[in-house]
Amino acid sequence: MEKDLVHLVYVSKANFKTRTTDEIVPEVSSILPESRRNNRARGIVGALYYGNGYSFRCWKGRRRP
């Protein structure tokens, strides 16, 4: 049921510098494999957007008892 779903949105400012606004820096891309494994194991769907020195993360999953 939809009422069992939990949504979490998080925005943060990066503490590292990029050369261009379109650059995906190693610090950002390095978290993806571990995040994908952890999310899958927990039944969570997530999205990560990085641009202009900020990351935007959104997760959705079922509420746990």
mmJSON file of the N, C-alpha and C atoms, coordinates in Angstrom:
{"data_MODEL":{"atom_site":{
"group_PDB":["ATOM","ATOM","ATOM","ATOM","ATOM","ATOM","ATOM","ATOM","ATOM","ATOM","ATOM","ATOM","ATOM","ATOM","ATOM","ATOM","ATOM","ATOM","ATOM","ATOM","ATOM","ATOM","ATOM","ATOM","ATOM","ATOM","ATOM","ATOM","ATOM","ATOM","ATOM","ATOM","ATOM","ATOM","ATOM","ATOM","ATOM","ATOM","ATOM","ATOM","ATOM","ATOM","ATOM","ATOM","ATOM","ATOM","ATOM","ATOM","ATOM","ATOM","ATOM","ATOM","ATOM","ATOM","ATOM","ATOM","ATOM","ATOM","ATOM","ATOM","ATOM","ATOM","ATOM","ATOM","ATOM","ATOM","ATOM","ATOM","ATOM","ATOM","ATOM","ATOM","ATOM","ATOM","ATOM","ATOM","ATOM","ATOM","ATOM","ATOM","ATOM","ATOM","ATOM","ATOM","ATOM","ATOM","ATOM","ATOM","ATOM","ATOM","ATOM","ATOM","ATOM","ATOM","ATOM","ATOM","ATOM","ATOM","ATOM","ATOM","ATOM","ATOM","ATOM","ATOM","ATOM","ATOM","ATOM","ATOM","ATOM","ATOM","ATOM","ATOM","ATOM","ATOM","ATOM","ATOM","ATOM","ATOM","ATOM","ATOM","ATOM","ATOM","ATOM","ATOM","ATOM","ATOM","ATOM","ATOM","ATOM","ATOM","ATOM","ATOM","ATOM","ATOM","ATOM","ATOM","ATOM","ATOM","ATOM","ATOM","ATOM","ATOM","ATOM","ATOM","ATOM","ATOM","ATOM","ATOM","ATOM","ATOM","ATOM","ATOM","ATOM","ATOM","ATOM","ATOM","ATOM","ATOM","ATOM","ATOM","ATOM","ATOM","ATOM","ATOM","ATOM","ATOM","ATOM","ATOM","ATOM","ATOM","ATOM","ATOM","ATOM","ATOM","ATOM","ATOM","ATOM","ATOM","ATOM","ATOM","ATOM","ATOM","ATOM","ATOM","ATOM","ATOM","ATOM","ATOM","ATOM","ATOM","ATOM","ATOM","ATOM","ATOM","ATOM"],
"id":[1,2,3,4,5,6,7,8,9,10,11,12,13,14,15,16,17,18,19,20,21,22,23,24,25,26,27,28,29,30,31,32,33,34,35,36,37,38,39,40,41,42,43,44,45,46,47,48,49,50,51,52,53,54,55,56,57,58,59,60,61,62,63,64,65,66,67,68,69,70,71,72,73,74,75,76,77,78,79,80,81,82,83,84,85,86,87,88,89,90,91,92,93,94,95,96,97,98,99,100,101,102,103,104,105,106,107,108,109,110,111,112,113,114,115,116,117,118,119,120,121,122,123,124,125,126,127,128,129,130,131,132,133,134,135,136,137,138,139,140,141,142,143,144,145,146,147,148,149,150,151,152,153,154,155,156,157,158,159,160,161,162,163,164,165,166,167,168,169,170,171,172,173,174,175,176,177,178,179,180,181,182,183,184,185,186,187,188,189,190,191,192,193,194,195],
"type_symbol":["N","C","C","N","C","C","N","C","C","N","C","C","N","C","C","N","C","C","N","C","C","N","C","C","N","C","C","N","C","C","N","C","C","N","C","C","N","C","C","N","C","C","N","C","C","N","C","C","N","C","C","N","C","C","N","C","C","N","C","C","N","C","C","N","C","C","N","C","C","N","C","C","N","C","C","N","C","C","N","C","C","N","C","C","N","C","C","N","C","C","N","C","C","N","C","C","N","C","C","N","C","C","N","C","C","N","C","C","N","C","C","N","C","C","N","C","C","N","C","C","N","C","C","N","C","C","N","C","C","N","C","C","N","C","C","N","C","C","N","C","C","N","C","C","N","C","C","N","C","C","N","C","C","N","C","C","N","C","C","N","C","C","N","C","C","N","C","C","N","C","C","N","C","C","N","C","C","N","C","C","N","C","C","N","C","C","N","C","C","N","C","C","N","C","C"],
"label_atom_id":["N","CA","C","N","CA","C","N","CA","C","N","CA","C","N","CA","C","N","CA","C","N","CA","C","N","CA","C","N","CA","C","N","CA","C","N","CA","C","N","CA","C","N","CA","C","N","CA","C","N","CA","C","N","CA","C","N","CA","C","N","CA","C","N","CA","C","N","CA","C","N","CA","C","N","CA","C","N","CA","C","N","CA","C","N","CA","C","N","CA","C","N","CA","C","N","CA","C","N","CA","C","N","CA","C","N","CA","C","N","CA","C","N","CA","C","N","CA","C","N","CA","C","N","CA","C","N","CA","C","N","CA","C","N","CA","C","N","CA","C","N","CA","C","N","CA","C","N","CA","C","N","CA","C","N","CA","C","N","CA","C","N","CA","C","N","CA","C","N","CA","C","N","CA","C","N","CA","C","N","CA","C","N","CA","C","N","CA","C","N","CA","C","N","CA","C","N","CA","C","N","CA","C","N","CA","C","N","CA","C","N","CA","C","N","CA","C","N","CA","C","N","CA","C","N","CA","C"],
"label_alt_id":[null,null,null,null,null,null,null,null,null,null,null,null,null,null,null,null,null,null,null,null,null,null,null,null,null,null,null,null,null,null,null,null,null,null,null,null,null,null,null,null,null,null,null,null,null,null,null,null,null,null,null,null,null,null,null,null,null,null,null,null,null,null,null,null,null,null,null,null,null,null,null,null,null,null,null,null,null,null,null,null,null,null,null,null,null,null,null,null,null,null,null,null,null,null,null,null,null,null,null,null,null,null,null,null,null,null,null,null,null,null,null,null,null,null,null,null,null,null,null,null,null,null,null,null,null,null,null,null,null,null,null,null,null,null,null,null,null,null,null,null,null,null,null,null,null,null,null,null,null,null,null,null,null,null,null,null,null,null,null,null,null,null,null,null,null,null,null,null,null,null,null,null,null,null,null,null,null,null,null,null,null,null,null,null,null,null,null,null,null,null,null,null,null,null,null],
"label_comp_id":["MET","MET","MET","GLU","GLU","GLU","LYS","LYS","LYS","ASP","ASP","ASP","LEU","LEU","LEU","VAL","VAL","VAL","HIS","HIS","HIS","LEU","LEU","LEU","VAL","VAL","VAL","TYR","TYR","TYR","VAL","VAL","VAL","SER","SER","SER","LYS","LYS","LYS","ALA","ALA","ALA","ASN","ASN","ASN","PHE","PHE","PHE","LYS","LYS","LYS","THR","THR","THR","ARG","ARG","ARG","THR","THR","THR","THR","THR","THR","ASP","ASP","ASP","GLU","GLU","GLU","ILE","ILE","ILE","VAL","VAL","VAL","PRO","PRO","PRO","GLU","GLU","GLU","VAL","VAL","VAL","SER","SER","SER","SER","SER","SER","ILE","ILE","ILE","LEU","LEU","LEU","PRO","PRO","PRO","GLU","GLU","GLU","SER","SER","SER","ARG","ARG","ARG","ARG","ARG","ARG","ASN","ASN","ASN","ASN","ASN","ASN","ARG","ARG","ARG","ALA","ALA","ALA","ARG","ARG","ARG","GLY","GLY","GLY","ILE","ILE","ILE","VAL","VAL","VAL","GLY","GLY","GLY","ALA","ALA","ALA","LEU","LEU","LEU","TYR","TYR","TYR","TYR","TYR","TYR","GLY","GLY","GLY","ASN","ASN","ASN","GLY","GLY","GLY","TYR","TYR","TYR","SER","SER","SER","PHE","PHE","PHE","ARG","ARG","ARG","CYS","CYS","CYS","TRP","TRP","TRP","LYS","LYS","LYS","GLY","GLY","GLY","ARG","ARG","ARG","ARG","ARG","ARG","ARG","ARG","ARG","PRO","PRO","PRO"],
"label_asym_id":["A","A","A","A","A","A","A","A","A","A","A","A","A","A","A","A","A","A","A","A","A","A","A","A","A","A","A","A","A","A","A","A","A","A","A","A","A","A","A","A","A","A","A","A","A","A","A","A","A","A","A","A","A","A","A","A","A","A","A","A","A","A","A","A","A","A","A","A","A","A","A","A","A","A","A","A","A","A","A","A","A","A","A","A","A","A","A","A","A","A","A","A","A","A","A","A","A","A","A","A","A","A","A","A","A","A","A","A","A","A","A","A","A","A","A","A","A","A","A","A","A","A","A","A","A","A","A","A","A","A","A","A","A","A","A","A","A","A","A","A","A","A","A","A","A","A","A","A","A","A","A","A","A","A","A","A","A","A","A","A","A","A","A","A","A","A","A","A","A","A","A","A","A","A","A","A","A","A","A","A","A","A","A","A","A","A","A","A","A","A","A","A","A","A","A"],
"label_entity_id":["1","1","1","1","1","1","1","1","1","1","1","1","1","1","1","1","1","1","1","1","1","1","1","1","1","1","1","1","1","1","1","1","1","1","1","1","1","1","1","1","1","1","1","1","1","1","1","1","1","1","1","1","1","1","1","1","1","1","1","1","1","1","1","1","1","1","1","1","1","1","1","1","1","1","1","1","1","1","1","1","1","1","1","1","1","1","1","1","1","1","1","1","1","1","1","1","1","1","1","1","1","1","1","1","1","1","1","1","1","1","1","1","1","1","1","1","1","1","1","1","1","1","1","1","1","1","1","1","1","1","1","1","1","1","1","1","1","1","1","1","1","1","1","1","1","1","1","1","1","1","1","1","1","1","1","1","1","1","1","1","1","1","1","1","1","1","1","1","1","1","1","1","1","1","1","1","1","1","1","1","1","1","1","1","1","1","1","1","1","1","1","1","1","1","1"],
"label_seq_id":[1,1,1,2,2,2,3,3,3,4,4,4,5,5,5,6,6,6,7,7,7,8,8,8,9,9,9,10,10,10,11,11,11,12,12,12,13,13,13,14,14,14,15,15,15,16,16,16,17,17,17,18,18,18,19,19,19,20,20,20,21,21,21,22,22,22,23,23,23,24,24,24,25,25,25,26,26,26,27,27,27,28,28,28,29,29,29,30,30,30,31,31,31,32,32,32,33,33,33,34,34,34,35,35,35,36,36,36,37,37,37,38,38,38,39,39,39,40,40,40,41,41,41,42,42,42,43,43,43,44,44,44,45,45,45,46,46,46,47,47,47,48,48,48,49,49,49,50,50,50,51,51,51,52,52,52,53,53,53,54,54,54,55,55,55,56,56,56,57,57,57,58,58,58,59,59,59,60,60,60,61,61,61,62,62,62,63,63,63,64,64,64,65,65,65],
"pdbx_PDB_ins_code":[null,null,null,null,null,null,null,null,null,null,null,null,null,null,null,null,null,null,null,null,null,null,null,null,null,null,null,null,null,null,null,null,null,null,null,null,null,null,null,null,null,null,null,null,null,null,null,null,null,null,null,null,null,null,null,null,null,null,null,null,null,null,null,null,null,null,null,null,null,null,null,null,null,null,null,null,null,null,null,null,null,null,null,null,null,null,null,null,null,null,null,null,null,null,null,null,null,null,null,null,null,null,null,null,null,null,null,null,null,null,null,null,null,null,null,null,null,null,null,null,null,null,null,null,null,null,null,null,null,null,null,null,null,null,null,null,null,null,null,null,null,null,null,null,null,null,null,null,null,null,null,null,null,null,null,null,null,null,null,null,null,null,null,null,null,null,null,null,null,null,null,null,null,null,null,null,null,null,null,null,null,null,null,null,null,null,null,null,null,null,null,null,null,null,null],
"Cartn_x":[0.834,0.0,0.878,0.37,1.106,1.442,0.591,0.861,2.061,2.479,3.644,4.956,4.876,6.084,6.645,7.966,8.668,9.528,9.498,10.316,11.275,12.515,13.508,14.261,14.385,15.108,16.178,17.363,18.502,19.318,19.683,20.527,21.745,22.91,24.121,25.069,25.907,26.93,28.23,28.878,30.122,31.244,32.149,33.294,34.567,34.395,35.523,35.25,36.283,36.169,36.123,35.352,35.321,35.89,36.404,36.957,35.86,34.805,33.682,32.392,31.292,30.017,29.482,29.979,29.495,30.343,31.408,32.331,31.751,31.812,31.458,32.771,32.988,34.268,34.328,35.525,35.667,34.969,34.939,34.28,32.799,32.166,30.742,30.55,31.279,31.078,31.52,32.412,32.893,31.838,30.821,29.792,28.708,28.642,27.545,27.497,28.589,28.492,28.029,28.582,28.193,26.745,26.344,24.962,23.977,24.301,23.418,23.259,24.368,24.299,23.452,23.724,22.998,21.512,21.197,19.792,19.05,19.664,19.033,18.775,19.742,19.601,18.479,18.191,17.164,15.834,15.755,14.524,14.23,15.286,15.149,15.471,14.723,15.009,15.561,16.649,17.258,17.695,17.921,18.441,19.456,20.497,21.527,21.749,21.688,22.007,23.102,24.11,25.175,25.372,25.405,25.656,25.921,26.786,27.1,27.525,28.211,28.725,27.735,26.563,25.554,25.146,24.799,24.218,22.789,21.944,20.533,20.279,19.801,19.545,18.099,17.536,16.143,16.034,15.379,15.183,13.705,13.299,11.922,11.945,11.205,11.144,9.989,9.767,8.698,9.112,8.154,8.385,8.663,9.681,10.022,9.335,8.936,8.282,9.242],
"Cartn_y":[-1.183,0.0,1.246,2.287,3.55,4.111,3.878,4.438,3.779,2.61,1.926,2.428,3.301,3.815,4.998,5.052,6.158,6.823,8.151,8.919,9.778,9.851,10.684,11.443,12.743,13.597,14.339,14.414,15.009,15.822,17.046,17.902,18.294,18.227,18.63,19.36,20.2,20.925,20.149,19.95,19.185,19.946,19.203,19.845,19.633,19.379,19.261,20.152,20.52,21.421,20.628,21.132,20.539,21.544,21.031,21.92,22.5,21.713,22.184,21.77,22.4,22.062,20.717,20.22,18.954,17.758,18.016,16.954,16.076,14.767,13.823,13.419,13.888,13.672,12.284,11.754,10.415,10.264,11.322,11.248,10.904,11.4,11.127,9.737,9.439,8.159,6.976,7.189,6.077,5.541,6.334,5.862,5.04,5.096,4.442,2.923,2.184,0.717,0.272,0.869,0.496,0.893,2.064,2.51,1.583,1.174,0.266,-1.06,-1.613,-2.866,-2.707,-1.647,-1.427,-1.179,-0.375,-0.089,-1.354,-2.138,-3.372,-4.319,-4.456,-5.35,-4.902,-3.62,-3.081,-2.827,-3.135,-2.912,-1.433,-0.651,0.799,1.158,2.102,2.673,4.061,4.403,5.704,6.39,7.685,8.48,9.463,9.718,10.666,11.612,12.897,13.92,14.787,15.083,15.97,17.047,18.311,19.419,20.691,21.502,22.818,22.749,21.677,21.568,21.052,20.603,20.077,18.677,17.863,16.559,16.532,15.916,15.748,14.255,13.727,12.294,12.071,11.063,10.728,9.222,8.766,7.339,7.056,5.851,5.413,3.93,3.56,2.164,1.908,0.662,0.277,0.515,0.935,1.121,-0.236,-0.271,-1.513,-1.539,-2.735,-2.839,-2.557],
"Cartn_z":[0.0,0.0,0.0,-0.584,-0.675,0.703,1.697,3.022,3.687,3.199,3.734,3.144,2.139,1.504,2.283,2.324,2.963,1.896,1.87,0.936,1.748,1.3,1.956,0.886,1.077,0.138,0.923,0.342,1.032,0.04,0.406,-0.426,0.395,-0.224,0.49,-0.45,0.137,-0.622,-0.51,-1.65,-1.681,-0.979,-0.367,0.272,-0.549,-1.85,-2.768,-3.966,-4.679,-5.831,-7.128,-8.09,-9.43,-10.419,-11.535,-12.548,-13.426,-13.687,-14.494,-13.803,-14.146,-13.52,-14.001,-15.155,-15.699,-15.265,-14.573,-14.199,-13.091,-13.294,-12.23,-11.597,-10.418,-9.753,-9.129,-8.949,-8.369,-7.011,-6.215,-4.911,-5.045,-6.094,-6.312,-6.914,-7.955,-8.634,-7.781,-6.831,-6.012,-5.049,-4.724,-3.791,-4.488,-5.811,-6.516,-6.357,-6.549,-6.42,-5.03,-3.988,-2.63,-2.348,-2.803,-2.606,-3.303,-4.511,-5.25,-4.519,-4.022,-3.259,-2.0,-1.234,0.019,-0.229,-1.226,-1.525,-1.941,-2.813,-3.29,-2.11,-1.222,-0.067,0.865,0.886,1.778,1.077,-0.221,-0.968,-1.19,-1.357,-1.534,-2.984,-3.525,-4.833,-4.572,-5.247,-4.992,-6.262,-6.14,-7.246,-6.676,-7.449,-7.06,-8.22,-7.941,-8.937,-8.346,-9.138,-8.694,-9.738,-9.311,-10.213,-9.453,-10.003,-9.438,-7.973,-7.609,-6.257,-5.225,-5.67,-4.748,-5.17,-4.196,-4.511,-3.982,-4.752,-4.413,-4.417,-3.299,-3.175,-2.781,-3.345,-3.065,-2.93,-1.872,-1.644,-1.426,-1.79,-1.595,-1.266,-0.221,0.15,1.105,1.394,2.311,3.751,4.549,5.976,6.617,7.439,8.139,9.503,9.934,11.242,12.381],
"occupancy":[1.0,1.0,1.0,1.0,1.0,1.0,1.0,1.0,1.0,1.0,1.0,1.0,1.0,1.0,1.0,1.0,1.0,1.0,1.0,1.0,1.0,1.0,1.0,1.0,1.0,1.0,1.0,1.0,1.0,1.0,1.0,1.0,1.0,1.0,1.0,1.0,1.0,1.0,1.0,1.0,1.0,1.0,1.0,1.0,1.0,1.0,1.0,1.0,1.0,1.0,1.0,1.0,1.0,1.0,1.0,1.0,1.0,1.0,1.0,1.0,1.0,1.0,1.0,1.0,1.0,1.0,1.0,1.0,1.0,1.0,1.0,1.0,1.0,1.0,1.0,1.0,1.0,1.0,1.0,1.0,1.0,1.0,1.0,1.0,1.0,1.0,1.0,1.0,1.0,1.0,1.0,1.0,1.0,1.0,1.0,1.0,1.0,1.0,1.0,1.0,1.0,1.0,1.0,1.0,1.0,1.0,1.0,1.0,1.0,1.0,1.0,1.0,1.0,1.0,1.0,1.0,1.0,1.0,1.0,1.0,1.0,1.0,1.0,1.0,1.0,1.0,1.0,1.0,1.0,1.0,1.0,1.0,1.0,1.0,1.0,1.0,1.0,1.0,1.0,1.0,1.0,1.0,1.0,1.0,1.0,1.0,1.0,1.0,1.0,1.0,1.0,1.0,1.0,1.0,1.0,1.0,1.0,1.0,1.0,1.0,1.0,1.0,1.0,1.0,1.0,1.0,1.0,1.0,1.0,1.0,1.0,1.0,1.0,1.0,1.0,1.0,1.0,1.0,1.0,1.0,1.0,1.0,1.0,1.0,1.0,1.0,1.0,1.0,1.0,1.0,1.0,1.0,1.0,1.0,1.0],
"B_iso_or_equiv":[0.0,0.0,0.0,0.0,0.0,0.0,0.0,0.0,0.0,0.0,0.0,0.0,0.0,0.0,0.0,0.0,0.0,0.0,0.0,0.0,0.0,0.0,0.0,0.0,0.0,0.0,0.0,0.0,0.0,0.0,0.0,0.0,0.0,0.0,0.0,0.0,0.0,0.0,0.0,0.0,0.0,0.0,0.0,0.0,0.0,0.0,0.0,0.0,0.0,0.0,0.0,0.0,0.0,0.0,0.0,0.0,0.0,0.0,0.0,0.0,0.0,0.0,0.0,0.0,0.0,0.0,0.0,0.0,0.0,0.0,0.0,0.0,0.0,0.0,0.0,0.0,0.0,0.0,0.0,0.0,0.0,0.0,0.0,0.0,0.0,0.0,0.0,0.0,0.0,0.0,0.0,0.0,0.0,0.0,0.0,0.0,0.0,0.0,0.0,0.0,0.0,0.0,0.0,0.0,0.0,0.0,0.0,0.0,0.0,0.0,0.0,0.0,0.0,0.0,0.0,0.0,0.0,0.0,0.0,0.0,0.0,0.0,0.0,0.0,0.0,0.0,0.0,0.0,0.0,0.0,0.0,0.0,0.0,0.0,0.0,0.0,0.0,0.0,0.0,0.0,0.0,0.0,0.0,0.0,0.0,0.0,0.0,0.0,0.0,0.0,0.0,0.0,0.0,0.0,0.0,0.0,0.0,0.0,0.0,0.0,0.0,0.0,0.0,0.0,0.0,0.0,0.0,0.0,0.0,0.0,0.0,0.0,0.0,0.0,0.0,0.0,0.0,0.0,0.0,0.0,0.0,0.0,0.0,0.0,0.0,0.0,0.0,0.0,0.0,0.0,0.0,0.0,0.0,0.0,0.0],
"pdbx_formal_charge":[null,null,null,null,null,null,null,null,null,null,null,null,null,null,null,null,null,null,null,null,null,null,null,null,null,null,null,null,null,null,null,null,null,null,null,null,null,null,null,null,null,null,null,null,null,null,null,null,null,null,null,null,null,null,null,null,null,null,null,null,null,null,null,null,null,null,null,null,null,null,null,null,null,null,null,null,null,null,null,null,null,null,null,null,null,null,null,null,null,null,null,null,null,null,null,null,null,null,null,null,null,null,null,null,null,null,null,null,null,null,null,null,null,null,null,null,null,null,null,null,null,null,null,null,null,null,null,null,null,null,null,null,null,null,null,null,null,null,null,null,null,null,null,null,null,null,null,null,null,null,null,null,null,null,null,null,null,null,null,null,null,null,null,null,null,null,null,null,null,null,null,null,null,null,null,null,null,null,null,null,null,null,null,null,null,null,null,null,null,null,null,null,null,null,null],
"auth_seq_id":[1,1,1,2,2,2,3,3,3,4,4,4,5,5,5,6,6,6,7,7,7,8,8,8,9,9,9,10,10,10,11,11,11,12,12,12,13,13,13,14,14,14,15,15,15,16,16,16,17,17,17,18,18,18,19,19,19,20,20,20,21,21,21,22,22,22,23,23,23,24,24,24,25,25,25,26,26,26,27,27,27,28,28,28,29,29,29,30,30,30,31,31,31,32,32,32,33,33,33,34,34,34,35,35,35,36,36,36,37,37,37,38,38,38,39,39,39,40,40,40,41,41,41,42,42,42,43,43,43,44,44,44,45,45,45,46,46,46,47,47,47,48,48,48,49,49,49,50,50,50,51,51,51,52,52,52,53,53,53,54,54,54,55,55,55,56,56,56,57,57,57,58,58,58,59,59,59,60,60,60,61,61,61,62,62,62,63,63,63,64,64,64,65,65,65],
"auth_comp_id":["MET","MET","MET","GLU","GLU","GLU","LYS","LYS","LYS","ASP","ASP","ASP","LEU","LEU","LEU","VAL","VAL","VAL","HIS","HIS","HIS","LEU","LEU","LEU","VAL","VAL","VAL","TYR","TYR","TYR","VAL","VAL","VAL","SER","SER","SER","LYS","LYS","LYS","ALA","ALA","ALA","ASN","ASN","ASN","PHE","PHE","PHE","LYS","LYS","LYS","THR","THR","THR","ARG","ARG","ARG","THR","THR","THR","THR","THR","THR","ASP","ASP","ASP","GLU","GLU","GLU","ILE","ILE","ILE","VAL","VAL","VAL","PRO","PRO","PRO","GLU","GLU","GLU","VAL","VAL","VAL","SER","SER","SER","SER","SER","SER","ILE","ILE","ILE","LEU","LEU","LEU","PRO","PRO","PRO","GLU","GLU","GLU","SER","SER","SER","ARG","ARG","ARG","ARG","ARG","ARG","ASN","ASN","ASN","ASN","ASN","ASN","ARG","ARG","ARG","ALA","ALA","ALA","ARG","ARG","ARG","GLY","GLY","GLY","ILE","ILE","ILE","VAL","VAL","VAL","GLY","GLY","GLY","ALA","ALA","ALA","LEU","LEU","LEU","TYR","TYR","TYR","TYR","TYR","TYR","GLY","GLY","GLY","ASN","ASN","ASN","GLY","GLY","GLY","TYR","TYR","TYR","SER","SER","SER","PHE","PHE","PHE","ARG","ARG","ARG","CYS","CYS","CYS","TRP","TRP","TRP","LYS","LYS","LYS","GLY","GLY","GLY","ARG","ARG","ARG","ARG","ARG","ARG","ARG","ARG","ARG","PRO","PRO","PRO"],
"auth_asym_id":["A","A","A","A","A","A","A","A","A","A","A","A","A","A","A","A","A","A","A","A","A","A","A","A","A","A","A","A","A","A","A","A","A","A","A","A","A","A","A","A","A","A","A","A","A","A","A","A","A","A","A","A","A","A","A","A","A","A","A","A","A","A","A","A","A","A","A","A","A","A","A","A","A","A","A","A","A","A","A","A","A","A","A","A","A","A","A","A","A","A","A","A","A","A","A","A","A","A","A","A","A","A","A","A","A","A","A","A","A","A","A","A","A","A","A","A","A","A","A","A","A","A","A","A","A","A","A","A","A","A","A","A","A","A","A","A","A","A","A","A","A","A","A","A","A","A","A","A","A","A","A","A","A","A","A","A","A","A","A","A","A","A","A","A","A","A","A","A","A","A","A","A","A","A","A","A","A","A","A","A","A","A","A","A","A","A","A","A","A","A","A","A","A","A","A"],
"auth_atom_id":["N","CA","C","N","CA","C","N","CA","C","N","CA","C","N","CA","C","N","CA","C","N","CA","C","N","CA","C","N","CA","C","N","CA","C","N","CA","C","N","CA","C","N","CA","C","N","CA","C","N","CA","C","N","CA","C","N","CA","C","N","CA","C","N","CA","C","N","CA","C","N","CA","C","N","CA","C","N","CA","C","N","CA","C","N","CA","C","N","CA","C","N","CA","C","N","CA","C","N","CA","C","N","CA","C","N","CA","C","N","CA","C","N","CA","C","N","CA","C","N","CA","C","N","CA","C","N","CA","C","N","CA","C","N","CA","C","N","CA","C","N","CA","C","N","CA","C","N","CA","C","N","CA","C","N","CA","C","N","CA","C","N","CA","C","N","CA","C","N","CA","C","N","CA","C","N","CA","C","N","CA","C","N","CA","C","N","CA","C","N","CA","C","N","CA","C","N","CA","C","N","CA","C","N","CA","C","N","CA","C","N","CA","C","N","CA","C","N","CA","C","N","CA","C","N","CA","C"],
"pdbx_PDB_model_num":[1,1,1,1,1,1,1,1,1,1,1,1,1,1,1,1,1,1,1,1,1,1,1,1,1,1,1,1,1,1,1,1,1,1,1,1,1,1,1,1,1,1,1,1,1,1,1,1,1,1,1,1,1,1,1,1,1,1,1,1,1,1,1,1,1,1,1,1,1,1,1,1,1,1,1,1,1,1,1,1,1,1,1,1,1,1,1,1,1,1,1,1,1,1,1,1,1,1,1,1,1,1,1,1,1,1,1,1,1,1,1,1,1,1,1,1,1,1,1,1,1,1,1,1,1,1,1,1,1,1,1,1,1,1,1,1,1,1,1,1,1,1,1,1,1,1,1,1,1,1,1,1,1,1,1,1,1,1,1,1,1,1,1,1,1,1,1,1,1,1,1,1,1,1,1,1,1,1,1,1,1,1,1,1,1,1,1,1,1,1,1,1,1,1,1]
}}}
